Amino acid sequence: MFDLPEALGLVDAHTQPGEPYTLVYSRPVSGDPNGELLGALSTRDGLTLVQSLAGMDVYRGERAR
């Protein structure tokens, strides 16, 4: 089951405030069925799509300060 606070915590555990990061996003239907993680990171960290590949999208963001 998807848990937004847990998913955001994983991003936070691997980045520092103000640090840029890359997110490889795959299997959205089973992992994030309502797009909550992408929405939250887009709002909080300015996540933007960099490239779409077969079965995955690559995003870049900057961890909120």
Secondary structure as GFF3:
##gff-version 3
##sequence-region A 1 65
A	DSSP	alpha_helix	4	13	.	.	.	ID=ss1
A	DSSP	beta_strand	20	26	.	.	.	ID=ss2
A	DSSP	alpha_helix	28	31	.	.	.	ID=ss3
A	DSSP	alpha_helix	36	45	.	.	.	ID=ss4
A	DSSP	beta_strand	48	53	.	.	.	ID=ss5
A	DSSP	beta_strand	56	62	.	.	.	ID=ss6
###
